[in-house]
């Protein structure tokens, strides 16, 4: 095991990935400001729906977030060029983790993946070549790295793709309902809009998505299929980038190819002056047990966390319980109708509450379908009313539609949700059971 994990291999792929990753996280930081994402998500709303338990991050919300993202962008540049690499990568990881945990309304799996990669990269020797650190301090410079570094990143990628594939194995995806709904909003795209409305295209997208996610890592690992897997990956991710406009995620995914190609190929293409490491020494550090222990615990969590929804009552597609942090990427379309009532406990008067006035535009959509955000809003309403001297009960009457199916009652309107406790690993009884046909497939959804 020591020889397998701590054998030294060439580090060309890692140092190139660091440069690309640094560029991407820089673009993510400055791009979030330029596109208005920071303004819409973290500045304009009076508060954000943070991950439950991270309420202290609300102190960052507001105009300060512009400075927060500028600082992140600067650290991203430092990561890219390999300057003060450890400090810069850890700093970016902390700052991005704050952003990730302080809001849930704008949800994208690449935000989570980026956070994980930032923390992983912070502890990898990615600055030992092709970096300012190596140029300034020759003692840092090294053409090699232990094999476990490459294995850790490949395993992380495999977990992401495998769970993404397995999550698609449900009726609404297998009958191409979900993909047809996604493409309905793309009909105005120049040149390809009409093409994306073809029924056979929806079926191809559904099944190519399943098999690509399941097989791309094995294809890249096997030398005979590596080149095919790479070009397939480039096409797949560029298609997703154009159609879904999901930021840096497709380009980050393509960059993972750097860990599959041989060091000779990478050096010849990108770093012809780099020393090619071929000694294959085995160097076991004194902190070997710490490395093995930390990464073993980490990957146990990474493999186990996406399975937790099986321990909740009912279907995760309906309840959303166990949905986050599980690589359940772009699986379904969901919409909701929500009416909120507050009842003054002193007078017994019950009235409709104009909850939308306290929310940003993006938040108004999320609160109608996501139980965690519904619960947080009920707590917020209770707090705001308490400031006015009223002790109120908060009742939510929500209906939800999955994949453009019928609207069904989602919450129990007789339960005061503001009085309920949040249990992260237990089903919330105020969520009504899923109807048998809640994601019923349209009758005309057949391949041509």
C-alpha positions as CSV (number, residue, x, y, z in Angstrom):
1,X,0.0,0.0,0.0
2,X,2.8,2.4,0.8
3,X,4.4,1.8,-2.6
4,X,1.1,2.3,-4.3
5,X,0.2,5.5,-2.6
6,X,3.6,7.2,-2.0
7,X,5.4,6.2,-5.2
8,X,6.6,9.5,-6.8
9,X,5.2,10.3,-10.3
10,X,5.6,13.2,-12.6
11,X,3.6,16.3,-11.5
12,X,3.0,18.0,-14.9
13,X,-0.8,17.3,-14.8
14,X,-1.1,18.8,-11.3
15,X,0.8,22.0,-12.0
16,X,-1.2,22.6,-15.2
17,X,-4.4,21.9,-13.4
18,X,-3.5,24.4,-10.8
19,X,-3.0,27.1,-13.4
20,X,-6.3,26.3,-15.1
21,X,-8.2,26.0,-11.9
22,X,-6.7,29.3,-10.7
23,X,-7.9,31.0,-13.9
24,X,-11.4,29.5,-13.5
25,X,-11.9,30.5,-9.9
26,X,-10.6,34.0,-10.8
27,X,-13.2,34.2,-13.6
28,X,-15.9,32.9,-11.2
29,X,-15.1,35.7,-8.6
30,X,-14.9,38.6,-11.0
31,X,-17.6,37.2,-13.3
32,X,-20.0,37.0,-10.4
33,X,-19.7,40.8,-10.0
34,X,-19.7,41.6,-13.8
35,X,-22.8,39.5,-14.5
36,X,-24.8,41.0,-11.5
37,X,-24.9,37.7,-9.7
38,X,-23.5,39.2,-6.5
39,X,-25.9,42.1,-6.7
40,X,-29.0,39.9,-7.3
41,X,-28.1,37.2,-4.8
42,X,-26.1,38.7,-2.0
43,X,-26.6,42.5,-2.1
44,X,-30.2,43.4,-3.0
45,X,-32.2,40.8,-0.9
46,X,-32.7,42.0,2.6
47,X,-31.4,38.7,3.9
48,X,-30.3,35.3,2.4
49,X,-31.4,31.8,3.0
50,X,-28.2,30.4,4.4
51,X,-27.5,26.8,5.1
52,X,-29.3,26.0,8.4
53,X,-26.9,26.6,11.2
54,X,-24.8,29.2,9.4
55,X,-26.8,32.2,10.4
56,X,-23.7,34.1,11.5
57,X,-22.8,34.5,7.8
58,X,-25.7,36.9,7.4
59,X,-23.3,39.6,8.7
60,X,-21.5,39.5,5.4
61,X,-24.6,40.1,3.3
62,X,-24.9,43.5,1.6
63,X,-22.5,45.9,-0.2
64,X,-19.5,44.3,1.5
65,X,-19.9,41.3,-0.8
66,X,-18.4,43.2,-3.7
67,X,-15.2,43.6,-1.7
68,X,-15.4,39.9,-0.7
69,X,-15.5,38.8,-4.3
70,X,-12.7,41.2,-5.4
71,X,-10.4,39.7,-2.7
72,X,-11.4,36.2,-3.9
73,X,-10.5,37.2,-7.4
74,X,-7.1,38.4,-6.3
75,X,-6.4,35.2,-4.5
76,X,-7.5,33.3,-7.6
77,X,-4.8,35.1,-9.6
78,X,-2.3,34.1,-7.0
79,X,-3.3,30.5,-7.2
80,X,-3.1,30.6,-11.0
81,X,0.5,31.9,-11.0
82,X,1.5,29.9,-8.0
83,X,2.3,32.9,-5.7
84,X,2.1,32.2,-1.9
85,X,0.1,29.2,-3.1
86,X,-0.9,27.5,0.1
87,X,-2.0,30.7,1.8
88,X,-3.9,31.9,-1.4
89,X,-5.6,28.6,-1.9
90,X,-6.7,28.3,1.7
91,X,-7.9,31.9,1.7
92,X,-9.9,31.4,-1.4
93,X,-11.4,28.2,0.0
94,X,-12.5,30.0,3.2
95,X,-14.0,32.9,1.3
96,X,-15.8,30.7,-1.2
97,X,-17.1,28.4,1.6
98,X,-18.6,31.5,3.2
99,X,-20.4,32.4,-0.1
100,X,-21.6,28.8,-0.5
101,X,-23.0,28.4,2.9
102,X,-24.6,31.8,3.2
103,X,-27.2,31.3,0.4
104,X,-29.3,28.5,-1.1
105,X,-31.6,30.3,-3.5
106,X,-29.1,30.2,-6.4
107,X,-28.3,26.5,-6.5
108,X,-25.7,25.0,-8.7
109,X,-23.7,21.8,-8.1
110,X,-20.5,23.4,-9.4
111,X,-20.5,25.7,-6.4
112,X,-20.3,22.7,-4.2
113,X,-17.7,21.0,-6.3
114,X,-15.6,24.1,-6.5
115,X,-15.6,24.4,-2.7
116,X,-14.4,20.8,-2.3
117,X,-11.7,21.2,-4.9
118,X,-10.5,24.4,-3.3
119,X,-10.0,22.6,0.0
120,X,-8.4,19.5,-1.7
121,X,-6.1,21.7,-3.7
122,X,-5.0,23.7,-0.6
123,X,-3.2,20.6,0.7
124,X,-1.7,19.4,-2.6
125,X,1.9,20.3,-3.7
126,X,0.6,22.1,-6.8
127,X,3.1,24.9,-6.7
128,X,6.3,22.9,-7.1
129,X,6.8,23.7,-10.8
130,X,5.5,26.3,-13.2
131,X,4.9,28.8,-10.3
132,X,6.2,32.0,-8.8
133,X,6.9,30.1,-5.6
134,X,9.2,27.6,-7.3
135,X,11.0,30.5,-9.1
136,X,11.6,32.5,-6.0
137,X,12.5,29.5,-3.7
138,X,14.4,26.7,-5.5
139,X,13.9,24.5,-2.5
140,X,10.2,24.3,-3.3
141,X,10.9,23.2,-6.9
142,X,10.3,19.5,-7.7
143,X,9.2,17.7,-10.9
144,X,7.3,14.9,-8.9
145,X,4.5,14.3,-6.5
146,X,3.2,11.2,-4.6
147,X,0.7,9.1,-6.5
148,X,-2.1,9.6,-4.0
149,X,-2.4,13.2,-5.1
150,X,-3.6,12.1,-8.6
151,X,-5.7,9.3,-7.2
152,X,-7.5,11.6,-4.8
153,X,-8.6,13.9,-7.6
154,X,-9.6,11.1,-9.9
155,X,-11.7,9.5,-7.1
156,X,-13.4,12.8,-6.4
157,X,-14.3,13.1,-10.1
158,X,-15.5,9.5,-10.3
159,X,-17.8,10.1,-7.3
160,X,-19.4,13.2,-8.9
161,X,-20.1,11.6,-12.3
162,X,-21.2,8.2,-10.9
163,X,-23.8,9.7,-8.6
164,X,-24.9,12.1,-11.3
165,X,-25.6,9.1,-13.5
166,X,-27.4,7.0,-10.9
167,X,-29.6,9.9,-9.9
168,X,-31.0,10.0,-13.5
169,X,-32.5,6.5,-13.2
170,X,-36.0,7.6,-12.5
171,X,-39.1,7.6,-14.8
172,X,-39.2,11.4,-15.5
173,X,-35.7,11.2,-16.9
174,X,-35.9,7.7,-18.6
175,X,-38.9,8.8,-20.6
176,X,-37.2,12.1,-21.7
177,X,-39.8,14.2,-19.9
178,X,-37.1,16.2,-18.0
179,X,-34.9,16.9,-21.0
180,X,-37.9,17.9,-23.2
181,X,-38.9,20.5,-20.5
182,X,-35.3,21.8,-20.3
183,X,-35.2,22.3,-24.1
184,X,-38.6,24.0,-24.3
185,X,-37.0,27.1,-22.8
186,X,-34.3,27.1,-25.5
187,X,-36.5,27.4,-28.6
188,X,-35.4,31.0,-29.2
189,X,-31.7,30.0,-29.4
190,X,-30.1,31.2,-32.6
191,X,-29.5,28.5,-35.2
192,X,-30.1,25.5,-32.9
193,X,-33.4,26.5,-31.2
194,X,-35.7,24.4,-33.5
195,X,-33.2,21.5,-33.5
196,X,-33.4,21.4,-29.7
197,X,-37.2,20.9,-29.8
198,X,-37.0,17.6,-31.7
199,X,-38.2,14.6,-29.7
200,X,-35.4,12.3,-30.7
201,X,-32.9,14.9,-29.5
202,X,-34.6,14.9,-26.0
203,X,-34.2,11.1,-25.9
204,X,-30.6,11.2,-27.0
205,X,-29.8,13.8,-24.4
206,X,-31.4,11.7,-21.7
207,X,-29.5,8.5,-22.4
208,X,-26.2,10.1,-23.5
209,X,-26.3,11.9,-20.1
210,X,-26.7,8.7,-18.2
211,X,-24.0,6.8,-20.1
212,X,-21.6,9.7,-20.3
213,X,-21.6,10.3,-16.5
214,X,-21.3,6.6,-15.8
215,X,-18.5,5.8,-18.3
216,X,-16.4,8.9,-18.8
217,X,-13.9,8.2,-16.0
218,X,-13.3,4.5,-17.1
219,X,-13.0,5.7,-20.7
220,X,-10.3,8.2,-19.7
221,X,-8.5,5.7,-17.5
222,X,-8.1,3.1,-20.3
223,X,-5.4,4.1,-22.8
224,X,-7.2,2.7,-25.8
225,X,-10.3,4.7,-25.2
226,X,-8.7,7.8,-23.6
227,X,-8.6,10.0,-26.8
228,X,-12.2,9.1,-27.6
229,X,-13.3,9.9,-24.0
230,X,-11.5,13.2,-24.2
231,X,-13.1,14.4,-27.4
232,X,-16.5,13.1,-26.1
233,X,-15.9,15.1,-22.9
234,X,-15.1,18.2,-24.8
235,X,-18.2,17.9,-27.0
236,X,-20.4,17.1,-24.0
237,X,-19.2,19.9,-21.8
238,X,-19.2,22.6,-24.6
239,X,-22.7,21.6,-25.5
240,X,-23.8,22.0,-21.9
241,X,-21.9,25.3,-21.6
242,X,-23.7,26.7,-24.7
243,X,-27.2,25.3,-23.9
244,X,-27.4,25.6,-20.1
245,X,-24.9,28.4,-19.5
246,X,-23.7,27.0,-16.2
247,X,-20.5,29.1,-15.7
248,X,-17.1,27.5,-15.2
249,X,-18.3,23.9,-14.5
250,X,-18.0,22.5,-18.0
251,X,-14.4,23.9,-18.3
252,X,-13.4,22.7,-14.9
253,X,-14.7,19.2,-15.9
254,X,-12.7,19.3,-19.1
255,X,-9.6,20.3,-17.2
256,X,-9.8,17.0,-15.2
257,X,-8.4,15.4,-18.4
258,X,-5.0,16.6,-17.3
259,X,-4.9,13.8,-14.7
260,X,-5.5,11.1,-17.3
261,X,-3.0,11.8,-20.1
262,X,0.6,10.8,-19.7
263,X,3.2,13.3,-18.4
264,X,5.1,13.0,-21.7
265,X,2.1,14.1,-23.7
266,X,1.3,17.0,-21.4
267,X,4.9,18.1,-21.2
268,X,5.4,18.1,-25.0
269,X,2.2,20.0,-25.5
270,X,2.4,22.6,-22.7
271,X,5.7,22.6,-20.8
272,X,8.5,21.5,-23.2
273,X,11.2,22.8,-20.9
274,X,10.0,20.9,-17.8
275,X,12.1,18.1,-16.4
276,X,10.3,14.8,-16.9
277,X,10.4,12.7,-13.8
278,X,11.1,9.0,-14.3
279,X,12.8,7.8,-11.2
280,X,9.7,6.2,-9.6
281,X,11.1,6.6,-6.0
282,X,9.0,5.8,-3.0
283,X,9.0,8.5,-0.4
284,X,7.0,7.9,2.8
285,X,6.5,11.0,4.8
286,X,6.5,11.0,8.6
287,X,2.8,12.2,8.5
288,X,1.7,9.3,6.3
289,X,-0.9,8.1,8.8
290,X,-2.4,11.6,8.9
291,X,-2.7,11.8,5.1
292,X,-4.3,8.3,4.8
293,X,-6.6,9.0,7.8
294,X,-7.9,12.4,6.6
295,X,-8.5,11.4,3.1
296,X,-10.1,8.0,4.1
297,X,-12.6,9.9,6.3
298,X,-13.2,12.5,3.7
299,X,-14.0,9.9,1.0
300,X,-16.2,7.9,3.3
301,X,-18.3,11.0,3.7
302,X,-18.2,11.8,0.0
303,X,-19.5,8.3,-0.8
304,X,-22.0,8.1,2.0
305,X,-23.5,11.6,2.0
306,X,-25.3,11.2,-1.4
307,X,-27.0,8.0,-0.1
308,X,-28.6,9.7,2.9
309,X,-31.9,10.4,1.1
310,X,-32.6,6.6,1.2
311,X,-32.9,6.9,5.0
312,X,-35.6,9.6,4.8
313,X,-39.3,8.8,4.5
314,X,-40.7,9.3,1.0
315,X,-39.1,10.2,-2.4
316,X,-36.3,12.7,-2.5
317,X,-37.6,14.0,-5.8
318,X,-40.8,15.2,-3.9
319,X,-39.5,16.1,-0.5
320,X,-36.1,17.5,-1.4
321,X,-34.7,16.0,1.8
322,X,-31.2,14.7,1.1
323,X,-31.1,16.4,-2.3
324,X,-28.3,18.8,-1.6
325,X,-24.6,17.7,-1.5
326,X,-25.6,14.6,-3.5
327,X,-24.7,15.4,-7.1
328,X,-28.4,15.2,-8.1
329,X,-27.7,17.5,-11.1
330,X,-30.3,19.0,-13.4
331,X,-32.8,16.1,-12.9
332,X,-36.2,17.7,-12.9
333,X,-38.3,20.8,-13.4
334,X,-40.2,21.9,-10.3
335,X,-42.7,24.8,-9.7
336,X,-44.9,25.8,-6.9
337,X,-47.8,27.9,-5.6
338,X,-47.6,29.2,-2.1
339,X,-50.0,31.0,0.2
340,X,-48.8,32.1,3.7
341,X,-51.1,32.7,6.6
342,X,-50.2,34.1,10.0
343,X,-52.4,33.8,13.1
344,X,-52.1,36.2,16.0
345,X,-52.0,33.9,19.0
346,X,-53.4,36.6,21.3
347,X,-56.5,37.4,19.2
348,X,-56.9,34.3,17.1
349,X,-57.1,36.4,14.0
350,X,-55.8,34.6,10.9
351,X,-54.8,36.5,7.7
352,X,-52.8,36.1,4.5
353,X,-49.3,37.3,4.7
354,X,-47.5,39.1,1.8
355,X,-44.3,37.1,2.2
356,X,-43.0,38.1,-1.3
357,X,-42.3,41.7,-0.1
358,X,-39.5,40.4,2.2
359,X,-37.8,38.4,-0.6
360,X,-35.7,39.0,-3.6
361,X,-36.9,37.7,-7.0
362,X,-34.8,34.5,-7.0
363,X,-35.8,33.8,-3.5
364,X,-39.5,34.0,-4.4
365,X,-39.1,31.0,-6.7
366,X,-37.1,28.9,-4.3
367,X,-39.4,29.3,-1.3
368,X,-42.3,27.8,-3.2
369,X,-40.7,24.3,-3.7
370,X,-37.9,23.8,-1.2
371,X,-39.0,22.8,2.3
372,X,-35.8,23.9,4.0
373,X,-36.3,27.4,2.7
374,X,-40.0,27.3,3.6
375,X,-39.1,26.5,7.2
376,X,-36.5,29.3,7.3
377,X,-39.0,31.8,5.9
378,X,-41.6,30.8,8.6
379,X,-39.0,31.4,11.3
380,X,-38.2,34.8,9.7
381,X,-41.8,35.8,9.6
382,X,-42.2,34.9,13.2
383,X,-39.1,37.0,14.1
384,X,-40.3,40.0,12.1
385,X,-43.8,39.9,13.7
386,X,-42.2,39.5,17.2
387,X,-40.4,42.9,16.6
388,X,-43.9,44.4,16.2
389,X,-45.0,42.9,19.5
390,X,-47.0,40.0,18.0
391,X,-46.6,36.3,18.7
392,X,-47.9,34.5,15.6
393,X,-48.3,31.0,14.2
394,X,-47.2,30.6,10.5
395,X,-49.1,28.3,8.2
396,X,-48.0,27.4,4.7
397,X,-50.4,26.2,2.0
398,X,-48.1,25.0,-0.8
399,X,-48.8,23.1,-4.0
400,X,-46.0,21.7,-6.1
401,X,-45.7,20.4,-9.7
402,X,-42.9,18.1,-10.8
403,X,-41.8,18.0,-14.5
404,X,-44.9,20.0,-15.6
405,X,-47.2,17.5,-14.0
406,X,-50.4,18.3,-12.0
407,X,-50.1,20.5,-8.9
408,X,-50.5,18.6,-5.6
409,X,-50.6,19.8,-2.0
410,X,-47.1,19.8,-0.6
411,X,-47.4,21.2,3.0
412,X,-49.9,20.5,5.8
413,X,-51.8,23.8,6.1
414,X,-52.9,23.0,9.7
415,X,-49.4,22.8,11.1
416,X,-47.6,25.9,12.5
417,X,-44.3,25.5,10.7
418,X,-42.7,28.4,12.8
419,X,-43.1,26.2,15.8
420,X,-41.5,23.1,14.2
421,X,-37.9,22.2,14.8
422,X,-35.6,21.5,11.9
423,X,-34.2,18.0,11.8
424,X,-31.4,17.6,9.2
425,X,-31.5,13.8,9.3
426,X,-35.2,13.3,9.9
427,X,-38.3,13.6,7.8
428,X,-40.4,16.7,8.4
429,X,-43.9,15.6,9.0
430,X,-45.4,18.9,7.8
431,X,-44.4,17.8,4.3
432,X,-47.4,15.8,2.8
433,X,-46.8,12.4,1.3
434,X,-46.0,12.2,-2.4
435,X,-49.0,11.3,-4.6
436,X,-48.5,8.1,-6.7
437,X,-48.7,10.0,-10.0
438,X,-47.1,13.3,-9.1
439,X,-44.6,13.1,-11.9
440,X,-46.9,11.5,-14.5
441,X,-45.4,11.4,-18.0
442,X,-47.2,13.2,-20.8
443,X,-49.0,10.8,-23.1
444,X,-47.4,12.1,-26.3
445,X,-43.8,11.8,-25.0
446,X,-42.6,9.0,-27.3
447,X,-39.5,8.8,-29.5
448,X,-40.2,9.6,-33.1
